[in-house]
Amino acid sequence: MEDKVAKSLTQLVFEKIRSQGRISRSDVAKDLGVSPGSVTAAATALVDAGLVREASRTPRDTSRGRPPVDLCVVADARFVVGMNLRDGLNSAVLTDFVGTVLADCDLPSPPGRKTLDAICNEIETLLDALLNKAGLERADLSAVGIGLPGFVDHPRGQVHWSPILEDRRTLVGPILSDRLGCPVHLDNDVNLLALAELWFGMGRSRSNFAVVTIEHGVGMGLILDTQLYRGAKGMGLEIGHTTVQLDGALCRCGQRGCLEAYIADYALVREASTALEWDLRVARSPQQTLEILFDQAKAGNEAARLIFERAGRYLSRGLANVIQVFDPEFLIISGARLRYDLLYAEEVLAEMHKFSDRIGRDRTEVAINTWGDTVWARGAAALALSVLTDHVAAHPVPLDTHPASHRHAG
C-alpha cells in the first residue's frame, strides 16, 4: 500500500480539488468533514503558491452580489513525463498538472536485455524527442515516472529483476534522477496500468479493483480503497510468476511452472513451434508466429486451437485465484493479446467463475479493456503526478519561486 504517513489538510484539499476538476470551498469542507474556515486557509495557501486558482460560475442572478466561486488546479503550474519501457518499444507522454496529455512520442527499442547504461541512453533520447515535440526543456519538468516489467522496489527506485535489463538489484531511480536532472519515480508497468485505470479509465468510480494483463508477460495491479497496493516490500502481485505447475515449463524469470510460462507470448510461440508442422527453415518473428497461430486456430486447425484452449485453462485458473484471494469488486483484463479472443472465450470466463457459482456468491464483474500503448505511459505520468502533488501541496511555495510555473506548453 502507499505510505501511511498522515497527509496534511492542505494535501487533502489539493487532492480533492484535483480529483473533482473544479469544486467549491463549501463542498470540499463537506466532503472532507472539516470546517469551512480550515478549508479556506488551506486553499488560500494553494492559491498564493500558484497551484490552485478561483473560477467563477455563471450566476443565475447577477443582482445578488458576488457570483459563486469554484477552485481548480492550475494546469500549467507543473509538467511531468510518463514513460513505459518494454521489449521492442519505448513510449512517453508529457502531461500538465491535471494529467492532460500535451504531447506523446514513441521510439523503437532493440529487443532483448540491455545494460543499464544502454537503457539510460534510450530514456534520454526518448525524453529529448518528446520535449522537442512539446517545445519544452528538461528544466521545465518537475518529475518523471517510468514503468517497466519485472520486480521493482518503488520506494527505493531499485529494479531487482527485469526482462529488459541485464543488471539485477540495481538502483535505477537515483541514477536516472542524476542524469535527467529531476526526480524520477519507478514502478512495475502493470501497477501503473492500474493507476491509469484509477485516474483516467474504468476504475475512476471504483474503490477496489484488479487489473490483469496478457502481453509479453502476465501481470497484475491492484487498487484497494483507491490506493495502489504493492505489498510490504513493493514487489507484490506478480501473478505471472506464481507457480501453477511443479517442475513445469521454464519461465523467463528462471523459475519453472510460472503462470506466464503457459500463456504469455513466448509460451504460445514455443508451443506453436513444437506442435505445428512448420518449415523451420523459414524465419518468423514471434509476432508473425502468433498471427499465423491465431489464424490457423480460427480456420479450424485442431492443434492450433488446442494451444489456445490450454492457455485459456491456465488463464482461468490464474484469474480465479485473483478473485478467491482478493475478492475485487471489479476485474479488468487488459493487454495487446486480447485480440486473441480465444484467451477470454466464454468457456474461460465460466471456468473462472466456477468457485463463485459453487458457493452461491455473486460473480465478480469483469471487463475487457484494450487500451493502446499510450495508456501505459499515462500510468507512469499518474505516478509522477501522485508523488509530486503530495509534495507540492505539503510544501506550497510562492509562484515566482518555481520558474516552470510561468511556462506554457507550446
Phi and psi in degrees as a GROMACS rama.xvg file:
@    title "Ramachandran Plot"
@    xaxis  label "Phi"
@    yaxis  label "Psi"
@TYPE xy
-62.36  158.082  GLU-2
-54.2723  139.805  ASP-3
-93.2998  19.0689  LYS-4
-64.6144  129.59  VAL-5
-62.9771  134.745  ALA-6
-85.9761  148.423  LYS-7
-72.4585  163.983  SER-8
-61.4564  -37.1951  LEU-9
-61.1812  -40.8336  THR-10
-62.8131  -44.0922  GLN-11
-65.0901  -39.6111  LEU-12
-64.3379  -45.333  VAL-13
-61.9396  -45.1858  PHE-14
-63.4706  -37.1217  GLU-15
-64.5339  -43.2135  LYS-16
-63.6123  -45.0399  ILE-17
-61.2963  -44.4417  ARG-18
-69.5964  -29.8853  SER-19
-89.3888  -16.4183  GLN-20
88.2271  -60.9369  GLY-21
-152.253  141.337  ARG-22
-159.536  148.713  ILE-23
-80.3533  159.557  SER-24
-59.9113  -41.5247  ARG-25
-64.6271  -36.4863  SER-26
-71.0928  -35.4389  ASP-27
-60.9701  -46.9839  VAL-28
-60.4607  -42.6234  ALA-29
-65.6456  -44.0584  LYS-30
-66.9981  -35.4171  ASP-31
-89.2829  -11.6022  LEU-32
69.9589  38.1247  GLY-33
-126.967  173.965  VAL-34
-74.8886  147.271  SER-35
-58.5844  -33.8764  PRO-36
-64.4895  -39.8484  GLY-37
-69.3697  -33.9606  SER-38
-67.1809  -41.1046  VAL-39
-60.5182  -41.8164  THR-40
-64.3922  -43.9724  ALA-41
-65.5585  -42.4049  ALA-42
-65.7898  -36.6888  ALA-43
-62.1995  -41.528  THR-44
-63.1445  -38.6785  ALA-45
-70.2737  -38.3752  LEU-46
-66.3336  -44.8739  VAL-47
-61.7339  -31.1324  ASP-48
-82.1081  -4.09933  ALA-49
77.8576  17.6536  GLY-50
-94.3906  -25.7728  LEU-51
-133.588  146.943  VAL-52
-131.008  162.611  ARG-53
-90.2721  143.383  GLU-54
-133.681  116.176  ALA-55
-73.8147  139.83  SER-56
-82.3784  160.215  ARG-57
-77.3394  114.587  THR-58
-74.959  148.104  PRO-59
-77.7256  -32.7929  ARG-60
-137.184  101.157  ASP-61
-70.6962  -7.68694  THR-62
-83.1033  -5.35976  SER-63
-103.899  42.4357  ARG-64
85.6255  -158.153  GLY-65
-65.3582  130.868  ARG-66
-66.5965  154.421  PRO-67
-59.4622  148.526  PRO-68
-124.616  133.112  VAL-69
-103.033  165.072  ASP-70
-110.725  141.442  LEU-71
-147.152  156.246  CYS-72
-72.8268  140.502  VAL-73
-76.2642  109.806  VAL-74
-60  -40.9946  ALA-75
-95.4908  21.2814  ASP-76
-69.1433  -31.62  ALA-77
-146.246  154.956  ARG-78
-127.871  141.771  PHE-79
-133.087  162.25  VAL-80
-121.869  138.979  VAL-81
-116.984  136.104  GLY-82
-128.344  145.416  MET-83
-122.714  126.275  ASN-84
-107.649  132.17  LEU-85
-150.657  169.244  ARG-86
-66.9439  112.155  ASP-87
102.167  -24.0969  GLY-88
-154.354  133.007  LEU-89
-113.864  136.11  ASN-90
-130.714  156.341  SER-91
-150.547  151.107  ALA-92
-133.223  149.237  VAL-93
-108.388  128.535  LEU-94
-126.611  159.844  THR-95
-86.2751  -168.279  ASP-96
-72.6092  -16.7306  PHE-97
-102.018  2.4372  VAL-98
95.151  6.12695  GLY-99
-72.9776  129.437  THR-100
-74.5153  122.181  VAL-101
-99.3237  -26.1369  LEU-102
-161.141  152.772  ALA-103
-140.172  158.737  ASP-104
-159.381  145.854  CYS-105
-140.075  149.665  ASP-106
-136.456  139.641  LEU-107
-64.822  149.294  PRO-108
-128.104  130.996  SER-109
-55.7168  136.593  PRO-110
-67.8392  159.8  PRO-111
97.199  170.238  GLY-112
-71.8322  147.131  ARG-113
-130.336  162.105  LYS-114
-71.9661  160.631  THR-115
-60.6581  -40.1609  LEU-116
-62.6749  -40.2225  ASP-117
-64.6559  -40.7022  ALA-118
-67.5241  -40.5531  ILE-119
-61.1099  -40.0185  CYS-120
-63.0742  -41.2443  ASN-121
-63.2723  -41.3376  GLU-122
-63.4652  -44.1501  ILE-123
-64.5269  -40.223  GLU-124
-62.8755  -44.3218  THR-125
-65.319  -42.4276  LEU-126
-62.4613  -44.7906  LEU-127
-66.76  -36.7182  ASP-128
-64.7635  -41.0399  ALA-129
-65.5919  -46.9625  LEU-130
-64.9648  -37.3883  LEU-131
-61.9449  -38.8981  ASN-132
-66.2821  -34.7205  LYS-133
-88.8196  -11.9202  ALA-134
75.9415  29.0027  GLY-135
-118.996  171.764  LEU-136
-121.551  166.489  GLU-137
-58.0156  -34.1542  ARG-138
-64.7399  -18.5189  ALA-139
-79.4992  -12.4086  ASP-140
-87.6196  142.304  LEU-141
-100.472  -23.7072  SER-142
-167.724  157.559  ALA-143
-128.917  131.013  VAL-144
-108.145  139.693  GLY-145
-134.682  130.28  ILE-146
-112.748  139.708  GLY-147
-149.879  156.327  LEU-148
-73.1742  152.794  PRO-149
118.811  -167.789  GLY-150
-94.2416  109.82  PHE-151
-121.809  126.416  VAL-152
-89.1989  97.3089  ASP-153
-60.113  -49.3392  HIS-154
-58.2613  -35.7061  PRO-155
-93.0187  -14.3597  ARG-156
71.2075  29.0177  GLY-157
-104.014  134.147  GLN-158
-103.204  111.284  VAL-159
-77.1148  -39.5867  HIS-160
-159.493  138.792  TRP-161
-146.974  142.189  SER-162
-68.7136  -8.32199  PRO-163
-107.381  0.28635  ILE-164
-125.161  128.393  LEU-165
-68.4186  -40.4004  GLU-166
-76.011  148.981  ASP-167
-116.477  153.588  ARG-168
50.045  51.3064  ARG-169
-108.95  134.442  THR-170
-79.8887  80.1686  LEU-171
-72.1618  -41.084  VAL-172
-56.8932  -54.0617  GLY-173
-60.2549  -37.7436  PRO-174
-63.2464  -44.7695  ILE-175
-68.4789  -36.1351  LEU-176
-58.9941  -41.2588  SER-177
-66.7518  -41.5225  ASP-178
-72.678  -35.2986  ARG-179
-90.8626  -17.8642  LEU-180
80.7706  20.6208  GLY-181
-156.246  163.682  CYS-182
-60.606  134.136  PRO-183
-119.675  129.503  VAL-184
-118.266  127.524  HIS-185
-110.734  152.001  LEU-186
-161.463  164.879  ASP-187
-59.7807  140.538  ASN-188
-63.1677  -34.721  ASP-189
-75.3121  -31.8229  VAL-190
-54.7447  -42.0683  ASN-191
-75.0557  -27.6994  LEU-192
-64.7545  -40.8065  LEU-193
-62.3964  -39.1692  ALA-194
-64.8401  -38.3863  LEU-195
-63.5639  -39.8635  ALA-196
-63.8541  -37.2695  GLU-197
-69.0176  -41.8047  LEU-198
-82.574  -38.907  TRP-199
-125.585  -14.8876  PHE-200
-115.394  -142.645  GLY-201
-65.8653  -18.3255  MET-202
-92.0195  5.53659  GLY-203
-60.8624  -32.1008  ARG-204
-102.592  12.6621  SER-205
-113.471  147.317  ARG-206
-97.5979  -28.9718  SER-207
-138.05  117.682  ASN-208
-158.746  161.132  PHE-209
-121.404  148.963  ALA-210
-122.753  126.587  VAL-211
-119.155  130.574  VAL-212
-116.308  146.806  THR-213
-127.255  107.231  ILE-214
-143.722  -127.434  GLU-215
-61.375  -30.2179  HIS-216
-133.877  -166.983  GLY-217
-124.585  126.127  VAL-218
-134.262  169.479  GLY-219
-146.221  140.664  MET-220
-126.71  149.131  GLY-221
-136.298  129.653  LEU-222
-108.923  121.373  ILE-223
-122.11  124.073  LEU-224
52.1239  44.6023  ASP-225
63.8119  16.0368  THR-226
-119.011  145.142  GLN-227
-73.4515  125.23  LEU-228
-94.7677  128.41  TYR-229
-118.207  -15.0985  ARG-230
95.7175  171.656  GLY-231
-62.8846  -35.3289  ALA-232
-111.825  14.5214  LYS-233
78.5214  14.0229  GLY-234
-132.478  31.6092  MET-235
-80.6374  177.445  GLY-236
67.512  24.8109  LEU-237
-82.0495  69.959  GLU-238
-60.8138  -31.8101  ILE-239
-63.9529  -20.519  GLY-240
-112.398  22.1704  HIS-241
-83.6368  146.941  THR-242
-83.445  124.69  THR-243
-114.701  -7.07195  VAL-244
-152.964  113.127  GLN-245
-62.7305  133.865  LEU-246
53.9285  36.6135  ASP-247
-87.8354  -152.724  GLY-248
-62.6101  148.986  ALA-249
-75.1115  129.524  LEU-250
-96.183  156.782  CYS-251
-68.1273  -13.6705  ARG-252
-80.6965  -9.18983  CYS-253
104.828  -15.4608  GLY-254
-85.9296  170.259  GLN-255
-115.501  146.084  ARG-256
82.0029  12.2628  GLY-257
-66.2839  150.89  CYS-258
-55.1909  -41.9603  LEU-259
-58.4047  -32.8344  GLU-260
-69.8575  -2.6776  ALA-261
-118.408  -17.3366  TYR-262
-130.914  -7.98231  ILE-263
-76.25  172.531  ALA-264
-50.2919  -53.0487  ASP-265
-66.6775  -26.1014  TYR-266
-69.3148  -42.8283  ALA-267
-67.5241  -38.0285  LEU-268
-63.7368  -42.6063  VAL-269
-61.6949  -43.7164  ARG-270
-64.1851  -41.917  GLU-271
-64.0474  -42.3276  ALA-272
-65.2257  -28.1403  SER-273
-87.6507  -41.8225  THR-274
-89.1167  -26.9623  ALA-275
-98.3767  142.667  LEU-276
-85.1136  80.2899  GLU-277
-106.183  154.569  TRP-278
-74.7827  106.946  ASP-279
-69.1326  -11.46  LEU-280
-76.8756  -14.5009  ARG-281
-86.6601  117.739  VAL-282
-74.5903  129.814  ALA-283
-134.139  140.214  ARG-284
-75.6708  159.777  SER-285
-54.5607  -39.3451  PRO-286
-65.2334  -41.9844  GLN-287
-62.6497  -40.4281  GLN-288
-61.901  -43.4266  THR-289
-63.7538  -41.7229  LEU-290
-64.1795  -43.1815  GLU-291
-64.766  -42.3192  ILE-292
-59.7471  -45.3174  LEU-293
-65.8309  -44.1732  PHE-294
-60.3358  -40.8048  ASP-295
-69.737  -36.9371  GLN-296
-63.3493  -43.1639  ALA-297
-65.8381  -30.48  LYS-298
-81.8163  -4.65237  ALA-299
106.969  5.34117  GLY-300
-66.3108  115.331  ASN-301
-64.4293  -41.5021  GLU-302
-63.4584  -41.4587  ALA-303
-66.0261  -41.0239  ALA-304
-65.8199  -37.8416  ARG-305
-64.5609  -31.4945  LEU-306
-62.5356  -46.4798  ILE-307
-68.2011  -38.5512  PHE-308
-64.8014  -40.5428  GLU-309
-64.4638  -44.4734  ARG-310
-61.1244  -39.0509  ALA-311
-63.5413  -36.1563  GLY-312
-65.6456  -42.3653  ARG-313
-64.8651  -39.6842  TYR-314
-63.4305  -43.5384  LEU-315
-60.8097  -38.7744  SER-316
-67.5547  -40.8315  ARG-317
-62.6978  -43.1245  GLY-318
-67.2423  -38.4767  LEU-319
-61.8873  -39.006  ALA-320
-62.838  -39.6087  ASN-321
-59.7694  -45.4888  VAL-322
-65.5596  -43.8981  ILE-323
-70.9283  -31.4798  GLN-324
-84.4118  -43.9077  VAL-325
-106.055  -20.5456  PHE-326
49.5768  54.3511  ASP-327
-70.7484  149.719  PRO-328
-74.1074  -17.2353  GLU-329
-150.924  136.554  PHE-330
-125.792  122.745  LEU-331
-107.557  124.219  ILE-332
-103.28  124.479  ILE-333
-137.377  170.204  SER-334
124.234  160.154  GLY-335
-63.3201  -29.0247  ALA-336
-76.7732  -0.477965  ARG-337
-71.9281  -7.89649  LEU-338
-69.8784  -19.0035  ARG-339
-84.6187  82.1078  TYR-340
-62.8246  -12.6227  ASP-341
-64.1883  -22.5346  LEU-342
-75.8998  -21.4452  LEU-343
-129.759  41.3824  TYR-344
-63.9374  165.407  ALA-345
-55.1759  -37.6842  GLU-346
-65.8547  -37.3657  GLU-347
-64.5827  -46.7172  VAL-348
-68.3551  -35.782  LEU-349
-63.5766  -40.1648  ALA-350
-64.4884  -36.8976  GLU-351
-61.5861  -37.4718  MET-352
-86.0912  0.231257  HIS-353
-58.6386  -41.8236  LYS-354
-63.7712  -45.7503  PHE-355
-59.9991  -42.5855  SER-356
-63.9457  -37.5571  ASP-357
-66.5382  -38.5251  ARG-358
-94.7699  0.829333  ILE-359
79.5215  20.3662  GLY-360
-88.3487  146.151  ARG-361
-58.3713  141.589  ASP-362
-68.2522  143.607  ARG-363
-67.7535  133.416  THR-364
-67.6085  133.174  GLU-365
-123.005  138.732  VAL-366
-132.908  147.284  ALA-367
-105.143  124.96  ILE-368
-130.411  113.369  ASN-369
-105.516  69.7623  THR-370
-60.2043  157.615  TRP-371
-81.6597  -179.015  GLY-372
-62.753  -29.0118  ASP-373
-61.5847  -29.9845  THR-374
-63.431  -31.9973  VAL-375
-63.5166  -42.067  TRP-376
-69.5199  -33.7039  ALA-377
-64.9235  -35.077  ARG-378
-63.1891  -39.265  GLY-379
-65.8189  -36.8977  ALA-380
-65.5626  -38.0653  ALA-381
-62.5475  -36.9009  ALA-382
-61.3435  -48.3895  LEU-383
-60.3976  -42.572  ALA-384
-66.0139  -38.987  LEU-385
-62.0447  -47.3187  SER-386
-67.8575  -42.1362  VAL-387
-64.8664  -44.5935  LEU-388
-64.5164  -37.2078  THR-389
-62.1064  -41.2637  ASP-390
-69.5567  -49.9166  HIS-391
-71.7213  -31.1068  VAL-392
-71.7836  -31.7317  ALA-393
-75.6318  -25.0761  ALA-394
-132.339  62.1022  HIS-395
-63.975  135.944  PRO-396
-125.25  157.334  VAL-397
-55.6927  147.869  PRO-398
-53.7987  -43.1406  LEU-399
-74.8544  -2.82061  ASP-400
-89.8817  -4.47097  THR-401
-121.757  98.3862  HIS-402
-59.3456  -30.6873  PRO-403
-65.9288  -19.615  ALA-404
-66.5692  -20.4653  SER-405
-92.3544  -5.43003  HIS-406
-99.9952  153.36  ARG-407
-125.15  144.182  HIS-408
-65.3618  135.92  ALA-409
